[in-house]
Amino acid sequence: MSISVKHISKTYKKAKALQNISFEVKKGELFGLIGPDGAGKTTLFRILTTLLIPDEGTANVDGFDVFNDYKKIRNGVGYMPGKFSLYQDLTVKENLNFFATIFGTTIEENYDLIKEIYVQIEPFKNRRAGKLSGGMKQKLALCCALIHKPEVLFLDEPTTGVDPVSRKEFWEMLKRLQQKGITILVSTPYMDEAELCDRIALIQDGKILEIETPQALVKKFPKSIYNIGANNMYQLIKSLKSYSYQYSVFPFGEFVHYIDTRENFSTRDLLQFLESQSLSDITIEKTQPTIEDAFMELSK
């Protein structure tokens, strides 16, 4: 295993950030840690990159213990924190040279690994990092995390605040890096990105709710879900939440995802109820569950 976490707990800033966390990541796997802000993702990343010490439990990265072998782990992993943390007053090239020097290497030595990413920012190599766009900052940070050819790569919410095109490009780059044998652990609050991982761990309030492949997680969803639309989204949600048979109601794009408590659910009964609530243009259609639906169900 590239990463092994057993019964990790951590109280951080007077809050239980992690509660008895255990999981394993296989060598060469793209593993996703999926959950909202405050779920404990960043705390876990800081433990695995030896920046924090857990209160309880053990963790190994690439065969090394996070407490006893912290120097070896720091030399062998790449870490891209959620907040852009490079030197904003240095240029793109100066940042790359700096991080290469720290790890006793050069840009040229591992250029093959970062080539596909670096060619996109090379035209801006003399621009200060603080003046780059969000997508360019992201690519520069990834280059700096890869410059020493790590065995394991940690990416903490790397696409937060980045435009959709850059997000797509970034995940395409991760897939290519995985093909080079790099183990990747990535955290994200975006459920659509979870589908791009080999396996995912859903995390909430410092606890892992489920670990599964995205396909298997959706496939074993136990309930029927309906897409419901109407002329007034606010009134629709309010009405559905007051409906006697509602089990779950939450917005999903232009629709509301609705689950009923009855086995013999009748769309006609629900339609009549919604019409009585002064709603119009009502649509009720059965739909396929998503990872977001699975997360909402597990976190109830």
DOKE-615658 format. One line per field, with one value per residue (C-alpha): residue number from 0; residue in three letters; x, y, z. Coordinates in steps of 0.2 Angstrom, whole numbers, plus 5000, padded with zeros to 4 digits. Each point is the difference from the previous one (the first is absolute). Example, Ala and Ser with C-alpha at 12.3 -4.5 7.8 and 13.67 -1.06 7.14 Angstrom:
nr: c(0,1)
rest: c(ALA,SER)
X: c(5062,5006)
Y: c(4978,5017)
Z: c(5039,4997)
***
This chain:
nr: c(0,1,2,3,4,5,6,7,8,9,10,11,12,13,14,15,16,17,18,19,20,21,22,23,24,25,26,27,28,29,30,31,32,33,34,35,36,37,38,39,40,41,42,43,44,45,46,47,48,49,50,51,52,53,54,55,56,57,58,59,60,61,62,63,64,65,66,67,68,69,70,71,72,73,74,75,76,77,78,79,80,81,82,83,84,85,86,87,88,89,90,91,92,93,94,95,96,97,98,99,100,101,102,103,104,105,106,107,108,109,110,111,112,113,114,115,116,117,118,119,120,121,122,123,124,125,126,127,128,129,130,131,132,133,134,135,136,137,138,139,140,141,142,143,144,145,146,147,148,149,150,151,152,153,154,155,156,157,158,159,160,161,162,163,164,165,166,167,168,169,170,171,172,173,174,175,176,177,178,179,180,181,182,183,184,185,186,187,188,189,190,191,192,193,194,195,196,197,198,199,200,201,202,203,204,205,206,207,208,209,210,211,212,213,214,215,216,217,218,219,220,221,222,223,224,225,226,227,228,229,230,231,232,233,234,235,236,237,238,239,240,241,242,243,244,245,246,247,248,249,250,251,252,253,254,255,256,257,258,259,260,261,262,263,264,265,266,267,268,269,270,271,272,273,274,275,276,277,278,279,280,281,282,283,284,285,286,287,288,289,290,291,292,293,294,295,296,297,298,299)
rest: c(MET,SER,ILE,SER,VAL,LYS,HIS,ILE,SER,LYS,THR,TYR,LYS,LYS,ALA,LYS,ALA,LEU,GLN,ASN,ILE,SER,PHE,GLU,VAL,LYS,LYS,GLY,GLU,LEU,PHE,GLY,LEU,ILE,GLY,PRO,ASP,GLY,ALA,GLY,LYS,THR,THR,LEU,PHE,ARG,ILE,LEU,THR,THR,LEU,LEU,ILE,PRO,ASP,GLU,GLY,THR,ALA,ASN,VAL,ASP,GLY,PHE,ASP,VAL,PHE,ASN,ASP,TYR,LYS,LYS,ILE,ARG,ASN,GLY,VAL,GLY,TYR,MET,PRO,GLY,LYS,PHE,SER,LEU,TYR,GLN,ASP,LEU,THR,VAL,LYS,GLU,ASN,LEU,ASN,PHE,PHE,ALA,THR,ILE,PHE,GLY,THR,THR,ILE,GLU,GLU,ASN,TYR,ASP,LEU,ILE,LYS,GLU,ILE,TYR,VAL,GLN,ILE,GLU,PRO,PHE,LYS,ASN,ARG,ARG,ALA,GLY,LYS,LEU,SER,GLY,GLY,MET,LYS,GLN,LYS,LEU,ALA,LEU,CYS,CYS,ALA,LEU,ILE,HIS,LYS,PRO,GLU,VAL,LEU,PHE,LEU,ASP,GLU,PRO,THR,THR,GLY,VAL,ASP,PRO,VAL,SER,ARG,LYS,GLU,PHE,TRP,GLU,MET,LEU,LYS,ARG,LEU,GLN,GLN,LYS,GLY,ILE,THR,ILE,LEU,VAL,SER,THR,PRO,TYR,MET,ASP,GLU,ALA,GLU,LEU,CYS,ASP,ARG,ILE,ALA,LEU,ILE,GLN,ASP,GLY,LYS,ILE,LEU,GLU,ILE,GLU,THR,PRO,GLN,ALA,LEU,VAL,LYS,LYS,PHE,PRO,LYS,SER,ILE,TYR,ASN,ILE,GLY,ALA,ASN,ASN,MET,TYR,GLN,LEU,ILE,LYS,SER,LEU,LYS,SER,TYR,SER,TYR,GLN,TYR,SER,VAL,PHE,PRO,PHE,GLY,GLU,PHE,VAL,HIS,TYR,ILE,ASP,THR,ARG,GLU,ASN,PHE,SER,THR,ARG,ASP,LEU,LEU,GLN,PHE,LEU,GLU,SER,GLN,SER,LEU,SER,ASP,ILE,THR,ILE,GLU,LYS,THR,GLN,PRO,THR,ILE,GLU,ASP,ALA,PHE,MET,GLU,LEU,SER,LYS)
X: c(5000,5006,4990,4993,4990,4994,4989,5006,4992,5005,4993,5005,4995,4989,4990,5000,5007,5002,4992,5007,5004,5006,5003,5013,5006,5008,5015,4996,4982,4991,4991,4987,4996,4983,4991,4995,5010,5004,4999,5018,5008,5014,5004,5002,5011,5011,5002,5005,5013,5007,4994,4989,5002,4984,4994,4996,5004,5013,5003,5012,5004,5010,5006,5005,4993,4994,5008,5016,5004,4994,5016,4999,4981,5004,5013,4989,4983,4992,4988,4989,4990,4983,5006,5013,5016,5014,5010,4989,5014,5011,4997,4994,5018,5007,4987,5004,5018,4998,4990,5012,5015,4992,4998,5018,4994,4997,4986,5009,5003,4981,4994,4991,4989,4994,5002,4981,4996,5015,4997,4984,5008,5017,4994,4998,5016,5006,4984,4998,4990,4988,4995,4995,4982,4992,5002,5018,5004,4993,5011,5015,4997,4998,5017,5008,4992,5007,5017,5009,4991,4989,4993,4985,4990,4989,4988,4988,4985,5011,4986,4990,4996,5007,4990,4992,5012,5015,4992,4998,5017,5007,4991,5007,5017,4997,4995,5017,5010,4991,5005,5018,4998,4997,4988,4988,4990,4988,4987,4985,4983,4994,4990,5002,5019,4997,4995,5017,5009,5003,4993,4993,4998,4985,5005,4989,5003,5017,4993,5000,4983,5004,5015,4995,5002,4989,4991,4996,4995,4987,4994,4996,4990,4984,4986,4991,5004,4989,5004,4987,4998,4988,4998,5006,5015,4999,4982,5003,5013,4989,4985,5009,5008,4982,4994,4995,5009,5017,5015,5013,5000,5015,5003,5009,5003,4984,4991,4996,5006,4986,4998,4983,4998,4987,5004,4985,5004,4986,5006,4981,4998,5016,4994,4983,5009,5012,4986,4991,5015,4997,5015,4999,5011,5003,5010,5003,5012,5010,5019,5016,5009,5017,5014,4993,4984,5010,5009,4984,4993,5015,5001,4982)
Y: c(5000,5018,5007,4992,5009,4991,5007,5018,5013,5018,5015,5016,5017,4993,4990,4981,5002,4981,4986,4982,5002,4984,4996,4994,5007,4988,5004,5009,5003,5017,5001,5014,5007,5007,5012,5018,5013,4996,4981,4997,4998,5013,4994,4982,5007,5009,4984,4990,5013,5001,5017,4995,4986,4989,4998,4982,4987,4996,5005,4995,5008,4989,4989,5014,5004,5019,5002,4990,5002,5018,5005,4986,5003,5019,4995,4988,5008,5015,5011,5013,5009,5007,5018,5006,5001,5003,5016,5013,5012,4988,4996,4983,4994,5007,4990,4984,5002,5003,4984,4990,5006,4996,4982,4999,4999,5011,5005,4991,4984,4996,5010,4985,4999,5018,5003,4999,5012,5012,5003,5009,5012,5002,5016,5008,4993,5018,5006,5001,4986,5012,5007,4983,4995,4987,4986,5005,5001,4982,4993,5009,4992,4983,5002,5005,4985,4988,5008,4987,4985,4994,4983,5006,5017,5008,5013,5009,5008,5004,5007,5010,5017,4995,5002,4984,4999,5001,4987,4988,5003,4997,4983,4995,5004,4989,4985,5002,5001,4984,4991,5004,4990,5014,4997,5014,5005,5015,5009,5009,5007,4997,4984,5000,4998,4985,4991,5002,4990,4982,4999,5013,5003,5010,5010,5011,5007,4991,4983,4989,4996,4988,4994,4993,5002,5014,4988,4987,5014,5006,4983,4995,5015,4993,5012,5007,5018,5012,5016,5013,5017,5015,5018,5006,4990,5008,4996,4982,4996,5007,4990,4984,5001,5002,4985,4986,4987,5008,4991,5012,5016,5010,5012,4992,5012,5006,4986,4993,4983,4992,4983,4994,4989,4989,4984,5003,5018,5008,5015,5005,5003,5010,5010,5004,5006,5011,5008,5003,5010,5013,4992,4998,4993,4985,4985,4984,4987,4986,5002,4991,5003,5009,5001,5015,4990,4987,5012,5009,4983,4994,5017,5000)
Z: c(5000,4996,5015,5015,5013,5016,5014,4998,5011,5002,5010,4991,5006,5013,4988,4996,4982,4998,5009,4998,4982,4991,4981,4988,4983,4987,4991,4984,5005,4998,5016,5004,5017,4998,5012,5004,5008,5019,4997,5005,4983,5002,5018,4993,4986,5012,5010,4985,4994,5018,5004,5014,5013,5003,5018,4997,4987,4987,4982,4987,4983,4987,5015,5011,5017,5001,5017,5000,4981,4997,4990,4988,4997,4997,4987,4991,4999,4991,5009,4992,5014,4998,5001,4988,5010,4987,5001,4992,4997,4991,4982,4993,4996,5016,5010,4990,5002,5019,5003,4989,5010,5017,4994,4993,4981,4985,4989,4985,5010,5002,4986,4992,5015,4999,4982,4995,5014,4999,4981,5004,5013,4991,4990,5018,5007,5004,5008,5019,5007,5009,4983,4992,4997,5012,4987,4997,5018,5002,4986,5007,5017,4993,4991,5016,5009,4986,4997,5011,4992,5015,5003,5008,4996,5012,4993,5012,4991,4984,4990,5012,4992,4983,4984,4993,4985,5011,5012,4985,4994,5018,5002,4982,5007,5015,4990,4990,5016,5006,4985,5004,5016,5013,5014,5002,5015,4995,5011,4992,5005,4982,4998,4981,5003,5011,4984,4993,5015,5001,5017,5012,5018,5005,5016,5011,5018,5001,4996,4985,4995,4985,4990,4983,4981,4993,4989,5015,5012,4988,4995,5018,5003,5009,4995,4985,4996,4991,4991,5004,4991,5002,4996,5017,5007,5018,5002,4992,5013,5014,4995,4998,5017,5007,4991,5012,4990,4996,5005,4992,4991,4993,4985,4985,4986,4993,5008,5018,5004,5010,5009,5006,5016,4991,4991,4988,4996,4990,4989,4998,5019,5000,4985,5008,5016,4991,4989,5017,5005,4985,4990,4981,4986,5011,4994,5009,4992,5008,4998,5004,5016,5001,5012,5007,5004,5008,5011,5005,5005,5010,5009,5006)
***
